[in-house]
């Protein structure tokens, strides 16, 4: 059977593509479009997470009566008006503090039950001080669910097909204890659709009894690294309580980013047992400061700066 032909204005004959060429073109589109989408998503995710010049130092004491310091896109991972409220009591210093509430019937945010504020990514090769004050209310029920109130979340290399992993550093309330947990891996790709590094697994680095009814000043000094030059120090109420050298994050292009708020991983599963333990979780935050730029040539102060008033 002869193929249809059409005559062009120049007298040349045009032959319609053969069935083989059409099938080949369709196959190219089928494979090229997902690759283009993946590359585009990876670039957007990188640009969204990277910290611009001037992002650090960062301070938030809520003295403007709002969340104005957290105004960039994606910083507020909140579902509802009750998720984050600026209140006059209790406060660590000044007139205002932040009240964060997560209810078990809240709609999911970022595929989980969370009420958090996040920063942009830190940087490798320099020391950071993260300082913040947390108030656990006296009516806190010390049951077995895990409540994360601060975490440093990794930025997976999406361009390499890497999936999300546990945060390399996180603060949790587990039962009647504070837990500092860590995770790290030097593999180029720690997790993907086809691979998960055997080195991944949360490690409890430090723990202490839960304290409620008063403010606690936390400070973390960290030099992010997946190699042996990493530094991690934890300070509680002006006293260093934990110190560790060595790897403290994953082998990523971008260093971890800081988040505060309330995240309940047990509620994510929506299991009846986890949801029946309590109706909501509320914590208070104040005096959040992030300092950057410490190095061997320009060292940081060796202790966190004092807070402004008694707890």
C-alpha positions as MATLAB code, in Angstrom:
seq = 'XXXXXXXXXXXXXXXXXXXXXXXXXXXXXXXXXXXXXXXXXXXXXXXXXXXXXXXXXXXXXXXXXXXXXXXXXXXXXXXXXXXXXXXXXXXXXXXXXXXXXXXXXXXXXXXXXXXXXXXXXXXXXXXXXXXXXXXXXXXXXXXXXXXXXXXXXXXXXXXXXXXXXXXXXXXXXXXXXXXXXXXXXXXXXXXXXXXXXXXXXXXXXXXXXXXXXXXXXXXXXXXXXXXXXXXXXXXXXXXXXXXXXXXXXXXXXXXXXXXXXXXXXXXXXXXXXXXXXXXXXXXXXXXXXXXXXXXXXXXXXXXXXXXXXXX';
ca = [
       0.000    0.000    0.000;
       1.471    3.331   -1.073;
       1.999    6.079    1.529;
       0.135    9.336    1.176;
       2.197   12.166   -0.223;
       1.768   15.926   -0.418;
       3.401   18.351   -2.811;
       5.229   21.355   -1.321;
       5.429   24.746   -2.960;
       8.977   23.962   -4.136;
       7.938   20.828   -5.933;
       9.470   18.463   -3.410;
       7.492   15.491   -2.242;
       6.892   15.009    1.526;
       6.610   11.484    2.854;
       4.648   11.037    6.063;
       6.669    9.447    8.904;
       6.600    5.700    8.935;
       4.938    3.775   11.723;
       8.360    2.858   13.089;
       9.389    6.494   13.392;
       6.123    7.405   15.081;
       6.575    4.645   17.666;
      10.169    5.738   18.241;
       9.085    9.344   18.794;
       6.424    8.296   21.272;
       8.958    6.217   23.205;
      11.369    9.159   23.343;
       8.615   11.356   24.773;
       7.593    8.699   27.285;
      11.116    8.527   28.690;
      12.147   12.164   28.202;
       9.191   13.790   29.952;
       9.726   12.017   33.326;
      13.443   12.806   33.169;
      12.738   16.457   32.409;
      10.203   16.609   35.245;
      12.662   14.990   37.667;
      15.456   17.396   36.735;
      13.119   20.381   36.965;
      11.772   19.296   40.352;
      15.294   18.726   41.655;
      16.405   22.213   40.606;
      13.318   23.870   42.106;
      13.766   21.929   45.366;
      17.420   22.971   45.541;
      16.602   26.647   44.909;
      13.775   26.520   47.473;
      16.044   25.098   50.198;
      19.281   27.027   49.555;
      19.953   29.973   51.839;
      20.442   33.352   50.135;
      23.168   35.781   51.132;
      22.233   37.628   54.293;
      19.955   34.888   55.633;
      22.212   34.498   58.684;
      22.414   35.684   61.382;
      18.721   35.181   62.101;
      16.712   36.253   65.153;
      13.063   35.832   66.099;
      11.730   36.939   69.472;
       8.161   37.681   68.273;
       8.306   41.190   69.724;
       6.477   42.525   66.645;
       3.471   40.511   67.751;
       3.437   38.345   64.606;
       5.472   35.897   62.528;
       6.999   38.569   60.346;
      10.508   37.094   60.551;
       9.176   33.881   58.980;
       7.689   35.505   55.905;
       9.388   33.669   53.023;
       7.577   30.996   51.042;
       7.502   27.643   52.803;
       8.688   28.878   56.188;
       5.284   28.395   57.829;
       4.227   24.753   57.795;
       0.941   25.369   59.575;
      -2.556   24.146   58.882;
      -4.733   26.399   60.990;
      -5.002   29.591   63.025;
      -4.431   27.692   66.266;
      -1.197   26.130   64.951;
       0.965   29.153   65.820;
      -0.149   32.055   68.029;
       1.879   34.936   69.457;
       0.970   35.173   73.161;
       1.800   37.353   76.159;
       2.252   34.534   78.655;
       4.392   32.644   79.326;
       7.339   34.557   77.854;
      11.082   34.006   78.170;
      11.952   37.673   77.664;
      10.230   40.765   76.339;
       6.469   40.916   75.843;
       5.667   37.994   73.539;
       6.401   34.339   72.856;
       5.132   31.757   70.370;
       2.517   29.154   71.276;
       2.469   26.130   68.948;
      -0.404   23.639   69.072;
      -0.871   20.406   67.146;
      -4.241   18.666   67.373;
      -4.792   15.065   66.439;
      -7.576   16.004   63.996;
      -5.511   18.676   62.189;
      -5.252   18.228   58.416;
      -1.839   17.031   57.203;
       0.852   19.510   56.215;
       3.642   18.219   53.961;
       2.110   14.725   54.252;
       2.371   14.676   58.065;
       0.770   16.087   61.177;
       2.952   19.056   61.989;
       2.919   22.680   63.119;
       6.423   23.971   62.378;
       8.468   26.934   61.227;
      11.484   26.228   59.037;
      14.579   28.088   57.946;
      16.723   27.805   54.846;
      19.668   25.414   54.688;
      22.836   26.051   56.648;
      26.281   25.712   55.099;
      29.114   23.233   55.339;
      32.569   24.211   56.537;
      31.554   26.762   59.154;
      30.277   26.626   62.719;
      26.706   27.524   63.624;
      25.104   28.431   66.953;
      21.386   27.585   67.233;
      19.778   29.069   70.341;
      16.152   28.819   71.418;
      14.089   28.644   74.600;
      11.303   26.100   75.115;
       8.541   25.989   77.714;
       6.763   22.681   78.362;
       3.443   23.476   80.117;
       2.786   21.917   83.543;
      -0.176   19.895   82.208;
       1.986   18.011   79.679;
       1.084   14.314   79.741;
       4.297   12.209   79.675;
       2.950    9.340   77.600;
       4.858    7.188   75.140;
       4.324    9.171   71.916;
       7.342   10.913   70.379;
       6.997   14.689   69.981;
       9.709   16.454   67.984;
      10.071   20.109   68.985;
      13.253   20.987   67.074;
      14.930   19.270   64.165;
      17.655   19.872   61.642;
      16.330   18.289   58.482;
      18.550   17.084   55.664;
      18.097   18.288   52.081;
      18.251   15.139   49.910;
      19.872   15.381   46.500;
      16.724   14.984   44.407;
      18.692   15.294   41.184;
      20.441   12.031   42.092;
      17.150   10.307   42.860;
      17.643   10.501   46.612;
      14.599   10.154   48.868;
      13.912   11.688   52.275;
      15.718   10.332   55.333;
      15.470   10.803   59.093;
      16.720   14.209   60.265;
      20.455   14.124   61.059;
      19.697   15.887   64.350;
      16.456   16.195   66.315;
      15.093   17.033   69.755;
      12.241   14.869   70.996;
      10.108   14.474   74.082;
       9.683   10.741   74.595;
       7.614    9.822   77.612;
       9.154   11.668   80.559;
      12.531   12.406   78.899;
      14.219   14.796   76.495;
      16.083   12.960   73.716;
      18.699   14.325   71.336;
      18.902   11.983   68.343;
      21.376   11.872   65.497;
      21.795   10.198   62.118;
      24.530   10.414   59.492;
      25.919    8.646   56.453;
      28.810    9.382   54.087;
      27.321    7.507   51.113;
      26.727    9.627   48.013;
      23.143    8.336   47.874;
      21.760    7.199   51.225;
      18.254    6.291   50.074;
      16.549    5.834   46.729;
      13.738    3.773   45.258;
      16.147    0.851   44.966;
      18.617    1.358   47.816;
      18.824    2.257   51.499;
      22.154    2.578   53.268;
      22.653    0.153   56.130;
      24.218    2.982   58.166;
      20.931    4.854   58.595;
      19.264    4.460   61.980;
      18.503    7.032   64.640;
      20.944    7.080   67.553;
      20.027    8.554   70.933;
      23.006   10.805   71.598;
      21.837   12.291   74.897;
      18.833   12.203   77.201;
      17.668   13.835   80.429;
      14.488   13.942   82.543;
      11.648   16.036   81.147;
      11.283   19.448   82.812;
       7.937   21.273   82.655;
       6.549   24.483   84.073;
       9.627   26.637   83.357;
      11.669   27.873   80.425;
      14.719   25.901   79.300;
      17.431   27.596   77.248;
      18.878   25.314   74.601;
      21.951   26.033   72.479;
      23.513   23.789   69.850;
      26.891   24.443   68.318;
      27.472   22.423   65.177;
      29.847   22.203   62.249;
      27.938   20.184   59.691;
      29.973   17.410   58.097;
      29.610   13.810   56.942;
      33.311   13.279   57.673;
      35.462   13.258   60.797;
      35.797   17.052   61.047;
      32.224   17.543   62.281;
      31.531   19.166   65.672;
      28.426   18.925   67.853;
      27.864   20.519   71.265;
      24.659   20.746   73.302;
      24.133   23.371   75.996;
      21.274   23.402   78.479;
      20.653   26.497   80.602;
      24.160   27.766   79.927;
      25.943   24.493   80.714;
      27.419   22.146   78.133;
      25.867   18.714   78.625;
      27.016   16.861   75.483;
      29.939   17.028   73.077;
      30.866   14.896   70.093;
      33.315   15.066   67.186;
      32.876   13.250   63.888;
      30.181   12.906   61.202;
      26.793   14.436   62.008;
      24.848   14.630   58.746;
      24.483   13.139   55.249;
      26.595   13.539   52.112;
      24.407   16.190   50.449;
      24.983   19.285   48.345;
      23.171   21.458   50.913;
      23.606   21.339   54.681;
      20.572   20.725   56.958;
      17.899   23.314   57.670;
      16.471   24.149   61.098;
      12.828   23.666   62.140;
      10.975   24.381   65.380;
       7.429   23.551   66.416;
       5.482   20.386   67.130;
       5.679   17.234   65.011;
       4.186   13.949   66.178;
       5.459   11.015   64.137;
       3.160    8.588   65.973;
       0.094   10.479   64.754;
       1.263   10.216   61.150;
       0.089    6.610   60.963;
      -3.385    7.626   62.205;
      -3.492    4.420   64.236;
      -6.230    4.336   66.872;
      -3.743    3.588   69.663;
      -1.552    6.623   68.913;
      -4.493    8.990   68.434;
      -6.270    7.916   71.615;
      -3.362    8.798   73.900;
      -3.996   12.551   73.896;
      -6.024   15.172   72.039;
      -3.329   17.786   71.368;
       0.236   18.876   72.071;
       1.202   22.464   72.959;
       4.661   23.981   73.436;
       5.984   27.546   73.747;
       9.059   29.028   72.030;
      10.992   32.256   72.457;
      14.385   33.923   71.813;
      15.360   32.047   68.633;
      18.791   32.990   67.287;
      21.023   31.440   64.633;
      24.602   32.654   64.241;
      27.000   31.728   61.434;
      30.607   32.379   60.560;
      32.751   30.668   63.171;
      35.989   29.217   61.870;
      39.530   28.526   62.998;
      40.586   31.958   61.747;
      37.545   33.727   63.231;
      36.379   31.577   66.150;
      33.005   31.791   67.845;
      32.597   32.541   71.480;
      33.017   29.350   73.453;
      29.712   29.614   75.330;
      26.279   30.743   74.173;
      25.356   34.330   75.015;
      23.286   34.790   78.199;
      19.519   35.236   77.976;
      17.838   38.456   78.921;
      15.999   37.542   82.105;
      15.339   34.833   84.650;
      13.386   31.816   83.582;
];
